[in-house]
Amino acid sequence: MTFEAPHIDYAGLSPVIALTAGLCVVLLAGLVGGERQRWLVSALSIVTLATTAGLLIWQWGEAKDLVEAALRLDDLAIAISLIAVAAAAFVVPLTLREPSAEGRHGDIQALLICSTLGMVMLAQSQNLIALFVSLELLSVPLYVLCGSSLRHPRSLESGLKYLIVGSVGSATLLYGLAFIYGGSGSTDFTDIAEGIISNGVADDPLILIGIGLAATGLAFKASLAPFHQWTPDVYQGAPTPVTAFMAVATKAAAFCVFVRLFEVALGPSADDWQPALAALAAVSIAIGNIGALGQDSLKRLLGYSGIAQAGY
């Protein structure tokens, strides 16, 4: 018997490799003590993000499957990844004067890059397992970052609330994905669509329950009303750079997941989920904009703005 090694497209995976390598380097650079730490760590973080952005732009116009079709590199994935990388690069200088990051710049920025890595992989995911792993890689660092201001009770409360609500959302999403897998017999998005059609289960309760649970789990992550209650509190309590990062990058990544999962995998059941998502969008726009009117905190206002933008 002869063993054939699988083909690995290193060019397509280069943004993920750059972020992973940069994450390790930044974490090690955080061991440097004194005033040099924050400048060294920040410079390495910017270099990592700039390299990733350059590799993403280099791959613009490509449309190919990676890692046995678990990931899909196309213009949508590249555009969303560039938004996440740009948001992280914008936040890095803000952490230089953030009191909660004092003496821990290596840890804070390593977590920031780790969350960005999760967003890049999430934008490329076209497999249920890759989707869930990427979503957790995005979320877990943010739980820590939200509660990173250890001397402020609001920050600790923010991290705890985000952890609890995020865990509920992840569990709900995972149940939904399990139902979808059970009904279609596959974890790949294109094969799910084919399985729904071939098995004639587009209107089957198993698939519809899976769609409902998956939409609810993603609505928690994207701050869609009425699953938005955690957002203003978390945004207010989190350190300002973390709030800025979450307000932009997480929305972009969640949008890409909605597009890929619902348009590609669940397209045969579109007549069932389109009215529900339209209702979620309308409610989010209304609650986000009306709720913002009574806010006297800029960060809570940003939270309600994020809810409205998620609806749009």
RANORUR-V715656 format. One record per residue. SS is DSSP state (H for helix, E for strand, C for the rest). PHI is phi in radians with two decimals (NA if undefined). D_FIRST is the distance of its C-alpha to the first C-alpha in Angstrom with 1 decimal. Layout:
# RANORUR-V715656
SS_PHI_D_FIRST + SS_PHI_D_FIRST
This chain:
# RANORUR-V715656
C_NA_0.0 + C_-1.90_3.8 + C_-1.69_6.6 + C_-1.83_9.7 + C_-1.19_12.9 + C_-1.17_15.6 + C_-1.33_18.6 + C_-2.02_21.6 + C_-1.50_25.0 + H_-1.17_27.0 + H_-1.14_30.0 + H_-1.18_30.2 + H_-1.53_29.7 + H_-1.02_32.1 + H_-1.09_35.1 + H_-1.17_33.4 + H_-1.12_32.2 + H_-1.10_35.7 + H_-1.15_37.3 + H_-1.14_35.0 + H_-1.14_35.6 + H_-1.10_39.3 + H_-1.03_39.6 + H_-1.14_38.5 + H_-1.14_40.8 + H_-1.11_43.7 + H_-1.10_43.3 + H_-1.22_43.3 + H_-1.14_46.3 + C_-1.16_48.2 + C_-1.33_48.5 + C_-1.20_51.0 + C_-1.64_54.5 + C_1.39_57.8 + C_-1.16_58.8 + H_-1.17_56.0 + H_-1.03_53.4 + H_-1.16_54.2 + H_-1.27_54.4 + H_-1.13_51.2 + H_-1.11_49.2 + H_-1.13_50.8 + H_-1.11_50.0 + H_-1.14_46.4 + H_-1.13_46.2 + H_-1.11_47.7 + H_-1.09_45.4 + H_-1.05_42.4 + H_-1.20_43.7 + H_-1.15_44.8 + H_-1.09_41.4 + H_-1.10_39.8 + H_-1.07_42.4 + H_-1.10_41.8 + H_-1.18_38.0 + H_-1.15_38.7 + H_-1.11_41.3 + H_-1.05_38.8 + C_-1.58_36.4 + C_-1.05_39.3 + C_1.63_38.7 + C_-1.38_34.9 + C_-2.50_33.5 + E_-2.61_29.8 + E_-1.59_27.6 + E_-2.20_26.1 + C_0.92_23.7 + C_0.96_22.0 + C_1.18_25.6 + C_-1.30_27.1 + E_-2.12_29.5 + E_-2.26_31.4 + E_-1.71_33.1 + C_-2.53_36.1 + H_-1.13_39.8 + H_-1.11_40.8 + H_-1.09_38.4 + H_-1.15_39.6 + H_-1.11_43.3 + H_-1.15_43.1 + H_-1.11_41.2 + H_-1.14_43.9 + H_-1.10_46.6 + H_-1.11_45.1 + H_-1.14_44.7 + H_-1.11_48.2 + H_-1.11_49.6 + H_-1.13_48.1 + H_-1.14_49.4 + H_-1.18_52.8 + H_-1.38_52.8 + H_-0.94_51.9 + H_-1.11_55.4 + H_-1.16_57.0 + H_-1.30_55.4 + C_-1.06_57.2 + C_-1.94_60.5 + C_-1.42_59.2 + H_-1.01_60.8 + H_-1.19_58.0 + H_-1.64_55.5 + C_-1.04_57.8 + C_1.40_55.9 + C_-2.31_52.7 + H_-1.10_51.8 + H_-1.09_48.3 + H_-1.14_47.5 + H_-1.10_49.2 + H_-1.33_47.5 + H_-1.14_44.1 + H_-1.11_44.5 + H_-1.08_45.7 + H_-1.17_42.6 + H_-1.10_40.4 + H_-1.13_42.1 + H_-1.11_41.8 + H_-1.04_38.1 + H_-1.06_38.0 + H_-1.17_40.1 + H_-1.09_37.9 + H_-1.21_34.8 + H_-1.13_36.9 + H_-1.13_38.0 + H_-1.70_34.4 + E_-1.18_33.2 + C_-2.40_32.1 + E_-2.58_30.4 + H_-1.05_32.4 + H_-1.21_30.6 + H_-1.08_30.9 + H_-1.07_34.5 + H_-1.21_35.5 + H_-1.09_33.9 + H_-1.14_35.6 + H_-1.12_38.8 + H_-1.24_38.9 + H_-1.12_38.1 + H_-1.27_41.1 + H_-1.42_43.4 + H_-1.02_43.1 + H_-1.06_44.3 + H_-1.21_47.2 + H_-1.01_48.2 + H_-1.23_48.7 + H_-1.11_50.3 + H_-1.13_52.8 + C_-1.79_54.0 + C_-1.35_53.9 + C_-1.50_57.7 + C_-1.15_58.2 + C_-1.59_62.0 + C_-2.00_62.6 + H_-0.99_62.5 + H_-1.13_61.8 + H_-1.18_58.5 + H_-1.11_57.4 + H_-1.11_58.4 + H_-1.06_56.5 + H_-1.10_53.3 + H_-1.18_53.7 + H_-1.08_54.5 + H_-1.14_51.6 + H_-1.09_49.3 + H_-1.16_50.6 + H_-1.16_50.8 + H_-1.10_47.4 + H_-1.17_45.8 + H_-1.09_47.5 + H_-1.09_46.3 + H_-1.14_42.7 + H_-1.12_42.8 + H_-1.10_44.3 + H_-1.08_41.7 + H_-1.12_38.9 + H_-1.04_40.4 + H_-1.07_40.8 + H_-1.12_37.2 + H_-1.13_36.1 + H_-1.11_38.4 + H_-1.10_37.0 + H_-1.11_33.4 + H_-1.09_34.6 + H_-1.39_36.3 + H_-1.73_33.8 + C_1.41_30.5 + C_-2.65_29.0 + C_-1.88_29.5 + E_-1.40_29.1 + H_-1.05_32.5 + H_-1.15_31.8 + H_-1.22_29.9 + H_-1.09_32.9 + H_-1.06_35.3 + H_-1.14_33.3 + H_-1.15_33.1 + H_-1.10_36.8 + H_-1.24_37.6 + H_-1.16_35.3 + H_-1.52_36.4 + C_1.10_40.0 + C_-1.98_40.6 + C_-1.03_42.4 + C_-1.89_45.5 + C_-1.26_44.0 + H_-0.98_45.5 + H_-1.06_42.1 + H_-1.21_41.3 + H_-1.15_44.9 + H_-1.13_45.1 + H_-1.07_41.9 + H_-1.11_43.4 + H_-1.10_46.6 + H_-1.19_45.1 + H_-1.13_42.8 + H_-1.12_45.9 + H_-1.13_48.0 + H_-1.08_45.5 + H_-1.23_45.2 + H_-1.15_49.0 + H_-1.04_49.4 + H_-1.20_47.3 + H_-1.59_49.0 + C_1.12_52.5 + C_-1.46_53.4 + C_-1.19_56.5 + C_-1.61_57.2 + C_-1.84_54.3 + C_-1.87_55.9 + H_-1.02_58.3 + H_-1.29_56.3 + H_-1.09_56.3 + H_-1.05_59.9 + H_-1.15_59.9 + H_-1.17_56.6 + H_-1.10_57.6 + H_-1.22_61.0 + H_-1.44_59.8 + C_-1.23_56.8 + C_-0.98_57.4 + H_-0.97_58.5 + H_-1.04_55.4 + H_-1.18_53.1 + H_-1.04_55.2 + H_-1.07_55.1 + H_-1.15_51.3 + H_-1.14_50.8 + H_-1.13_53.4 + H_-1.82_51.4 + H_-1.22_47.7 + H_-1.14_47.0 + H_-1.14_48.7 + H_-1.11_46.6 + H_-1.14_43.3 + H_-1.12_44.5 + H_-1.03_45.6 + H_-1.12_42.2 + H_-1.11_40.6 + H_-1.00_43.2 + H_-1.09_42.5 + H_-1.19_38.7 + H_-1.17_38.7 + H_-1.43_41.7 + H_-1.36_41.4 + H_-1.50_37.7 + H_-1.39_36.5 + C_-1.85_39.9 + H_-0.98_41.3 + H_-1.09_41.6 + H_-1.82_43.9 + H_-1.04_46.0 + H_-1.09_49.2 + H_-1.54_49.0 + H_-1.62_48.2 + H_-1.06_50.2 + H_-1.09_53.7 + H_-1.15_52.6 + H_-1.19_51.4 + H_-1.11_54.5 + H_-1.15_56.6 + H_-1.04_54.8 + H_-1.13_55.4 + H_-1.11_59.1 + H_-1.13_59.7 + H_-1.12_58.0 + H_-1.07_60.1 + H_-1.17_63.3 + H_-1.16_62.8 + H_-1.07_61.5 + H_-1.35_64.4 + H_-1.23_67.1 + H_-1.11_65.9 + H_-1.23_66.1 + C_-1.12_69.8 + C_-1.70_70.9 + C_-1.54_68.8 + C_-2.01_70.6 + C_-2.04_67.4 + H_-1.08_65.6 + H_-1.28_62.2 + H_-1.18_62.8 + H_-1.06_63.9 + H_-1.11_60.5 + H_-1.10_58.8 + H_-1.18_60.7 + H_-1.10_60.0 + H_-1.10_56.3 + H_-1.10_56.7 + H_-1.12_58.5 + H_-1.16_56.0 + H_-1.08_53.2 + H_-1.11_55.1 + C_-1.06_55.6
